[in-house]
Amino acid sequence: MQANQTKIIWAIILSVVVLLFAGYFAVNYTVNQIPESPVIPEITIPTAAEVAAEVNALIVVQDIPDTWLSLRDKLKSEALAVCDEEFDMDDLLEDVRLSSQYDDDEVSILREYDNRNFYNINLGIDFIDDRTMTIERSYKLDFDDDYKDKVYVTCHVTSDDGELEADIDYNL
């Protein structure tokens, strides 16, 4: 019986040694199979100037066509400039002085009112010829410390040949 026990003990020892070697090789094999940490590529963040350069390369401002509203606003500003060039404050004051009872030195313009009215805006067929517009403005006049009045100025702007021309009327 002792021979059987010795065989069983040697079989157990041999089984444990074989299991230990198998475990060692299994662990060593799996440790060697774990991949190294992946290399993260370097991320570069562009500056604002680089982003703006890219955006400007994509957008071409000159290719944006004019809209009806932008052409209308452009005509308003051009017509207002022509009216300002044509409007002579000295002529207005002279006419007011002639039509009033006050002396030449007593009439002065205090200020222009902020309400400008634009009427009869016509852009024309090709946005150059046959343009028309009427601008109404008002000014506050000081005749004396006792009396103040308003002057209403109407500017008719036309364009037959591409150039804007103004005709000004005013009423007390």
C-alpha positions as CSV (number, residue, x, y, z in Angstrom):
1,M,0.0,0.0,0.0
2,Q,2.8,2.2,0.7
3,A,3.9,1.8,-2.9
4,N,0.6,3.1,-4.1
5,Q,0.7,6.1,-1.7
6,T,4.2,7.0,-3.0
7,K,3.0,6.8,-6.6
8,I,0.0,9.0,-5.8
9,I,2.3,11.6,-4.0
10,W,4.7,11.6,-6.9
11,A,1.8,12.0,-9.3
12,I,0.5,14.9,-7.3
13,I,3.9,16.6,-7.1
14,L,4.5,16.1,-10.8
15,S,1.0,17.4,-11.6
16,V,1.6,20.5,-9.4
17,V,5.0,21.1,-11.1
18,V,3.4,20.7,-14.6
19,L,0.6,23.1,-13.6
20,L,3.2,25.6,-12.2
21,F,5.2,25.5,-15.5
22,A,2.0,25.8,-17.6
23,G,0.8,28.8,-15.4
24,Y,4.2,30.5,-15.7
25,F,4.3,30.1,-19.5
26,A,0.7,31.2,-19.8
27,V,1.2,34.3,-17.7
28,N,4.5,35.1,-19.5
29,Y,2.9,34.6,-22.9
30,T,-0.1,36.9,-22.1
31,V,2.1,39.6,-20.6
32,N,4.2,39.7,-23.8
33,Q,1.0,39.9,-25.9
34,I,-0.3,43.1,-24.2
35,P,0.3,45.9,-26.8
36,E,2.2,48.9,-25.8
37,S,0.2,52.1,-25.2
38,P,-0.7,53.7,-28.5
39,V,1.1,56.8,-29.6
40,I,-1.3,59.7,-29.6
41,P,-0.7,62.1,-32.5
42,E,0.2,65.7,-31.6
43,I,-2.8,68.0,-32.0
44,T,-2.1,71.5,-33.3
45,I,-4.7,74.2,-32.7
46,P,-4.7,76.9,-35.4
47,T,-4.4,80.5,-34.4
48,A,-7.1,83.1,-35.1
49,A,-5.1,84.5,-38.0
50,E,-4.8,81.1,-39.6
51,V,-8.6,80.5,-39.3
52,A,-9.3,84.0,-40.7
53,A,-7.1,83.3,-43.6
54,E,-8.9,80.1,-44.4
55,V,-12.3,81.7,-44.1
56,N,-11.2,84.6,-46.4
57,A,-10.0,82.0,-48.9
58,L,-13.4,80.4,-48.9
59,I,-15.5,83.6,-49.0
60,V,-15.2,86.1,-51.8
61,V,-17.1,89.3,-50.9
62,Q,-17.0,90.8,-54.3
63,D,-19.1,88.1,-55.8
64,I,-22.1,88.8,-53.6
65,P,-24.7,90.6,-55.8
66,D,-26.4,93.8,-54.6
67,T,-29.9,93.3,-53.2
68,W,-32.8,95.7,-53.8
69,L,-32.6,97.0,-50.3
70,S,-28.8,97.7,-50.5
71,L,-29.3,99.5,-53.8
72,R,-32.1,101.5,-52.3
73,D,-30.0,102.5,-49.3
74,K,-27.1,103.4,-51.6
75,L,-29.5,105.7,-53.6
76,K,-30.7,107.3,-50.4
77,S,-27.2,108.1,-49.3
78,E,-26.2,109.4,-52.7
79,A,-29.3,111.5,-53.0
80,L,-28.8,113.0,-49.6
81,A,-25.2,113.9,-50.5
82,V,-26.4,115.6,-53.7
83,C,-29.1,117.5,-51.8
84,D,-26.5,118.7,-49.2
85,E,-24.3,119.9,-52.1
86,E,-27.2,121.7,-53.8
87,F,-28.7,123.2,-50.6
88,D,-27.3,126.6,-49.9
89,M,-28.0,127.8,-46.4
90,D,-27.1,131.4,-47.3
91,D,-29.7,131.5,-50.1
92,L,-32.3,130.1,-47.7
93,L,-31.6,132.7,-45.1
94,E,-31.6,135.5,-47.7
95,D,-35.1,134.4,-48.9
96,V,-36.3,134.1,-45.4
97,R,-35.0,137.6,-44.6
98,L,-36.6,139.0,-47.7
99,S,-40.0,137.4,-46.8
100,S,-39.9,138.4,-43.2
101,Q,-40.0,141.6,-41.2
102,Y,-36.7,141.0,-39.4
103,D,-33.3,142.4,-40.2
104,D,-30.6,140.4,-42.0
105,D,-28.6,139.8,-38.8
106,E,-31.5,138.5,-36.8
107,V,-32.3,135.3,-38.7
108,S,-30.2,132.2,-37.9
109,I,-30.7,128.4,-38.2
110,L,-30.7,126.6,-34.9
111,R,-30.7,123.0,-36.0
112,E,-32.0,120.4,-38.4
113,Y,-34.7,118.1,-37.2
114,D,-33.8,114.4,-37.2
115,N,-36.9,113.3,-39.1
116,R,-35.9,113.0,-42.8
117,N,-38.6,111.5,-45.0
118,F,-37.8,109.7,-48.2
119,Y,-40.6,109.4,-50.8
120,N,-41.1,108.2,-54.3
121,I,-38.0,106.0,-54.4
122,N,-37.5,104.6,-57.9
123,L,-34.3,102.7,-58.6
124,G,-34.9,102.7,-62.4
125,I,-34.7,99.9,-64.8
126,D,-30.9,99.3,-64.7
127,F,-30.3,101.0,-61.3
128,I,-28.4,103.9,-63.0
129,D,-30.9,105.7,-65.3
130,D,-34.4,107.0,-64.5
131,R,-33.8,107.0,-60.7
132,T,-36.0,109.4,-58.7
133,M,-36.4,110.3,-55.0
134,T,-38.0,113.0,-52.9
135,I,-36.4,113.9,-49.5
136,E,-38.2,116.1,-47.0
137,R,-36.3,117.8,-44.2
138,S,-37.1,120.6,-41.7
139,Y,-35.0,123.2,-40.0
140,K,-35.7,125.3,-37.0
141,L,-35.1,129.1,-37.5
142,D,-34.5,131.7,-34.8
143,F,-35.7,135.1,-35.9
144,D,-35.4,136.7,-32.6
145,D,-35.5,135.7,-29.0
146,D,-39.2,136.1,-29.2
147,Y,-40.1,134.2,-32.4
148,K,-39.0,130.8,-33.8
149,D,-40.2,129.1,-36.9
150,K,-39.6,126.1,-39.1
151,V,-38.5,125.8,-42.8
152,Y,-39.6,122.8,-44.7
153,V,-37.1,121.8,-47.4
154,T,-38.1,119.4,-50.2
155,C,-35.4,118.0,-52.4
156,H,-36.4,116.3,-55.7
157,V,-33.5,114.0,-57.0
158,T,-33.6,112.7,-60.5
159,S,-31.1,110.8,-62.7
160,D,-31.7,110.7,-66.5
161,D,-28.1,110.0,-67.6
162,G,-26.6,108.3,-64.6
163,E,-25.7,111.5,-62.7
164,L,-27.9,112.5,-59.8
165,E,-29.4,116.1,-60.0
166,A,-31.2,117.9,-57.2
167,D,-34.0,120.5,-57.3
168,I,-34.7,122.1,-53.9
169,D,-37.9,123.8,-52.8
170,Y,-38.5,125.3,-49.3
171,N,-41.5,126.7,-47.5
172,L,-41.9,128.6,-44.2
